Amino acid sequence: MSKIIKLILLRILLCCCVVSVTGCASINIEPWVKPYERQNLADPIMSNNRHPIANMHIAHVYEARESSRGAEGTGGGGCGCN
């Protein structure tokens, strides 16, 4: 191929990439959850872990069993001694 054809193809590819990336852009960004609806999401019944102490214990045992230190964001060794 000649240099001119390669240059034209490169420019077409660049234009296609720019158009595809900007196709998802939105000028008017609105929140999905309105401020007056956030009180419903903050309700304790919407929480995944209703017993935080029990869930911390389960996470600790899981880390000790899998020997995955720091996988859940807590410290400790793989032997379960920390």
C-alpha positions in Angstrom: 0.0 0.0 0.0 1.1 3.5 -0.6 1.7 6.0 2.2 -1.3 8.1 1.2 -3.7 5.1 1.5 -2.3 4.2 4.9 -2.6 7.8 6.1 -6.2 8.0 4.8 -7.1 4.7 6.5 -5.5 5.8 9.8 -7.5 9.0 9.7 -10.7 7.2 9.1 -9.9 4.8 11.9 -9.1 7.7 14.2 -12.4 9.4 13.3 -14.4 6.2 14.0 -12.7 5.8 17.4 -13.5 9.4 18.4 -17.1 9.1 17.3 -17.6 5.8 19.1 -16.1 7.2 22.3 -18.2 10.4 22.3 -21.4 8.6 21.4 -22.0 7.7 25.1 -21.4 11.2 26.4 -24.4 13.0 27.8 -24.5 16.8 28.3 -27.4 16.8 30.8 -26.4 14.5 33.7 -29.1 13.8 36.2 -28.8 11.6 39.3 -30.7 8.3 39.1 -31.7 8.7 42.8 -33.3 11.9 43.6 -32.3 13.6 46.9 -35.7 13.0 48.4 -35.5 9.3 47.6 -32.2 8.7 49.3 -33.9 8.3 52.7 -35.5 5.1 51.5 -32.1 3.7 50.5 -30.6 4.6 53.9 -33.2 2.5 55.7 -31.6 -0.3 57.8 -33.7 -2.9 56.0 -31.8 -2.2 52.8 -28.5 -3.2 54.4 -26.9 -6.4 53.3 -25.3 -7.1 56.7 -27.8 -6.7 59.5 -25.5 -8.2 62.1 -22.2 -6.4 61.6 -20.3 -8.2 64.4 -21.4 -11.7 63.0 -20.4 -10.6 59.5 -17.0 -9.5 60.7 -16.4 -12.9 62.3 -17.5 -14.7 59.2 -15.1 -12.5 57.1 -12.3 -13.3 59.5 -12.9 -17.0 59.4 -13.1 -16.9 55.6 -9.8 -15.1 55.4 -8.2 -17.6 57.7 -9.6 -20.5 55.8 -8.7 -19.2 52.3 -5.4 -17.7 53.6 -6.3 -14.6 51.6 -4.8 -11.8 53.7 -6.4 -8.4 53.1 -8.9 -9.6 50.5 -11.8 -8.3 52.5 -10.1 -5.1 53.7 -9.1 -6.4 57.1 -5.7 -7.3 58.5 -4.4 -10.6 59.8 -2.4 -13.6 58.9 -3.4 -16.7 57.0 -3.2 -18.8 60.1 -6.1 -17.1 61.9 -3.9 -15.9 64.8 -4.3 -12.2 64.2 
